[in-house]
Amino acid sequence: MNPNKRNYRATFILDNRGKEESVEQIIEGVKQEIAALQGEVSAVENLGKRDFVRVTDVKFPGASYVQISFSAPGEGPGQLKERLRLNNSVYRTFIQTV
């Protein structure tokens, strides 16, 4: 494993429809997933609820957006996407190198 860490900014679209989890609880779960990959969270910004530009589901016109800045090894983003793929509370994930 490469000991060098890179900086990333991830944008998550959260889906808590019909769930008892709040947005803050979902964010904590995502932060725990990042920590499990030897990542360190540096900043969390809740962007609030926004409407989608293209609505694919009439019953789901918008969701909460969250940006998390973190540092992780080079393979971290791919592993994070794979770990969150099965999490129904995270609707979409976009990770970019900063």
C-alpha positions as MATLAB code, in Angstrom:
seq = 'MNPNKRNYRATFILDNRGKEESVEQIIEGVKQEIAALQGEVSAVENLGKRDFVRVTDVKFPGASYVQISFSAPGEGPGQLKERLRLNNSVYRTFIQTV';
ca = [
       0.000    0.000    0.000;
       1.223    3.475   -0.820;
       1.843    5.456    2.402;
       1.318    8.751    0.558;
      -2.121   10.260    0.917;
      -3.902   12.450   -1.587;
      -6.550   15.082   -0.980;
     -10.077   14.539   -2.282;
     -13.416   16.313   -2.250;
     -16.450   14.047   -2.422;
     -20.003   15.147   -3.114;
     -22.738   12.836   -1.891;
     -26.443   12.916   -2.675;
     -28.235   11.420    0.317;
     -31.561    9.618    0.240;
     -33.315    9.294    3.595;
     -36.846    8.790    2.266;
     -38.762    6.416    4.501;
     -35.807    5.922    6.827;
     -35.432    6.868   10.451;
     -31.848    8.056    9.930;
     -31.289   11.796    9.820;
     -28.880   13.404    7.364;
     -26.349   13.881   10.184;
     -26.443   10.155   11.016;
     -25.869    9.262    7.366;
     -22.926   11.697    7.236;
     -21.416   10.056   10.328;
     -21.741    6.667    8.633;
     -19.937    7.965    5.535;
     -17.188    9.439    7.733;
     -16.762    6.040    9.391;
     -16.420    4.401    5.969;
     -13.693    6.917    5.052;
     -11.892    6.227    8.340;
     -12.056    2.476    7.646;
     -10.014    3.108    4.479;
      -7.250    4.904    6.445;
      -8.728    8.238    5.375;
      -8.873   11.423    7.409;
     -11.850   13.774    7.110;
     -10.824   17.428    7.128;
     -14.108   19.232    6.414;
     -17.817   18.503    6.075;
     -20.206   20.924    4.400;
     -23.932   20.235    4.317;
     -25.219   21.998    1.193;
     -28.846   21.366    2.098;
     -31.708   19.995    0.066;
     -31.679   20.802   -3.650;
     -33.945   19.907   -6.537;
     -32.575   17.770   -9.352;
     -32.178   19.384  -12.768;
     -33.318   16.161  -14.425;
     -35.901   14.291  -12.408;
     -35.813   10.564  -13.146;
     -38.356    9.625  -10.476;
     -41.419   11.821   -9.923;
     -41.524   10.720   -6.275;
     -37.876   11.803   -5.775;
     -37.472   15.348   -7.179;
     -34.589   16.402   -4.906;
     -32.272   15.342   -2.105;
     -29.702   16.550    0.421;
     -26.217   17.302   -0.877;
     -23.093   16.993    1.274;
     -19.446   17.728    0.456;
     -16.709   16.013    2.455;
     -13.026   16.877    2.078;
     -10.668   14.094    3.073;
      -7.227   12.623    2.501;
      -6.726    8.960    1.699;
      -4.354    6.616   -0.136;
      -4.561    6.512   -3.944;
      -6.918    3.529   -4.043;
      -9.241    5.122   -1.445;
     -11.831    6.703   -3.797;
     -12.463    3.463   -5.680;
     -12.771    1.491   -2.460;
     -15.085    4.130   -0.959;
     -17.400    4.046   -3.983;
     -17.517    0.258   -3.794;
     -18.307    0.287   -0.065;
     -21.068    2.896   -0.492;
     -22.568    1.216   -3.569;
     -24.665   -1.074   -1.377;
     -25.653    1.697    1.044;
     -29.204    2.743    0.136;
     -28.857    6.023    2.036;
     -26.213    7.311   -0.398;
     -27.939    7.916   -3.722;
     -24.928    9.198   -5.742;
     -21.206    9.679   -5.108;
     -18.809   11.967   -6.986;
     -15.154   12.095   -5.895;
     -12.576   14.467   -7.322;
      -8.898   15.043   -6.574;
      -8.121   18.429   -5.086;
];
